[in-house]
């Protein structure tokens, strides 16, 4: 039951973010972009451990790649104990993290806060932010972001 609730919450967050992204574009922007043909086969992505990308802190799996849906992405990151994928950074795009398991330290500007499963972390554009594993085990979280530099 708890697993179904987690999945439902993640999907709800993805839906809201995608709607805001798609409906937030003006007509001129959307008419310039090429849209792929979406089918059930290319719109359903099951997790496959054999398709993860290794990182210095663990691994990541792209459920939605930025070249598929006009820059919209959904990624799962797995970070080993005591590590961070990268130091705090700034970028133009908003970003949302959703903790699936473990304990994360969220960094926003000069402030920090910790959170565990079923905690979200919104990172507004152009604000320094980061996330790192401060728990006793592995950290697993989803990342929702729309890359603005995709043509």
C-alpha positions in Angstrom: 0.0 0.0 0.0 2.8 2.4 0.9 4.5 1.7 -2.4 1.3 2.5 -4.4 0.9 5.8 -2.5 4.5 6.7 -3.4 3.9 5.9 -7.0 0.6 7.9 -7.1 2.3 10.9 -5.5 5.2 10.8 -8.0 2.8 10.5 -10.9 0.6 13.4 -9.6 3.7 15.6 -9.3 4.9 14.6 -12.8 1.4 15.4 -14.2 1.3 18.8 -12.6 4.8 19.7 -13.8 4.1 18.5 -17.3 0.8 20.4 -17.5 2.5 23.6 -16.3 5.3 23.1 -18.8 3.1 22.4 -21.8 0.4 25.0 -21.2 3.0 27.6 -20.0 4.5 27.8 -23.5 3.2 30.3 -26.0 1.9 29.4 -29.4 5.0 30.7 -31.2 7.3 28.4 -29.1 5.3 25.2 -29.6 4.9 25.8 -33.4 8.7 25.8 -33.8 9.3 22.5 -32.1 9.1 19.1 -33.7 6.9 16.7 -31.8 7.6 13.0 -31.9 4.8 10.5 -32.5 3.8 9.3 -29.1 2.7 5.7 -28.8 2.0 3.5 -25.8 5.3 1.7 -26.6 7.5 4.8 -26.4 5.5 6.5 -23.6 5.8 3.6 -21.0 9.3 3.2 -19.6 9.8 0.4 -17.0 12.8 0.6 -14.8 15.7 -1.6 -16.0 18.8 -1.8 -13.8 20.8 -2.7 -17.0 20.0 0.7 -18.5 21.3 2.9 -15.6 24.0 5.4 -16.1 26.8 5.3 -13.6 27.7 8.5 -11.7 30.5 9.3 -9.2 27.9 9.0 -6.4 25.9 6.0 -7.6 23.6 5.8 -10.7 20.7 7.4 -12.5 17.9 6.1 -14.8 16.1 8.3 -17.3 12.4 7.5 -17.5 11.9 10.5 -19.8 14.9 11.8 -21.7 15.1 15.5 -22.6 15.1 14.8 -26.3 11.8 12.9 -26.2 9.3 15.4 -24.8 10.6 18.9 -25.7 13.0 19.1 -22.7 10.7 17.6 -20.1 12.5 14.9 -18.1 11.9 12.4 -15.3 15.0 10.7 -13.8 15.6 8.5 -10.8 18.9 9.0 -9.0 20.6 6.6 -6.5 23.2 8.1 -4.3 25.5 6.2 -2.0 25.9 7.0 1.7 27.7 10.2 2.4 27.8 11.3 -1.2 26.3 14.0 -3.5 25.8 13.8 -7.2 27.4 17.3 -7.5 28.0 20.3 -5.4 25.3 23.0 -5.1 24.7 24.7 -8.4 22.5 27.2 -10.3 20.6 26.8 -13.6 17.8 28.5 -15.4 15.3 25.7 -15.1 13.1 24.9 -12.1 13.6 21.5 -10.7 11.7 19.2 -8.3 13.2 16.3 -6.2 11.0 13.7 -4.6 12.6 11.3 -2.1 11.7 7.6 -2.5 14.0 6.2 0.2 16.8 7.3 2.5 17.6 10.7 4.1 18.5 13.7 2.0 20.0 17.1 3.0 18.5 19.8 0.8 20.5 23.0 0.2 18.7 26.1 -1.0 20.8 29.2 -1.0 22.5 29.3 2.4 19.9 27.2 4.2 19.6 23.4 4.7 16.9 21.0 5.8 16.7 17.2 5.9 13.9 15.0 4.6 13.1 11.4 4.1 10.7 9.3 2.0 7.7 11.2 0.6 9.4 14.6 0.9 9.6 16.9 -2.1 12.1 19.7 -2.7 11.4 22.5 -5.1 14.3 24.4 -6.6 13.4 27.7 -8.2 15.3 28.9 -11.2 18.6 30.7 -10.7 18.8 29.8 -7.0 21.7 27.8 -5.7 20.6 24.3 -4.7 21.9 20.8 -4.0 21.0 17.5 -2.5 23.2 15.0 -0.7 22.8 11.7 1.1 23.1 12.2 4.9 21.4 8.9 5.9 22.8 5.6 7.0 22.0 3.9 3.7 21.4 4.7 0.1 19.3 7.6 -1.1 16.9 7.2 -4.0 14.9 10.1 -5.5 13.1 11.3 -8.6 14.1 14.5 -10.4 11.6 16.4 -12.6 12.9 19.1 -14.8 12.3 20.8 -18.1 15.5 21.7 -20.0 15.0 25.0 -21.8 17.9 24.5 -24.3 16.2 21.7 -26.3 15.2 22.6 -29.9 
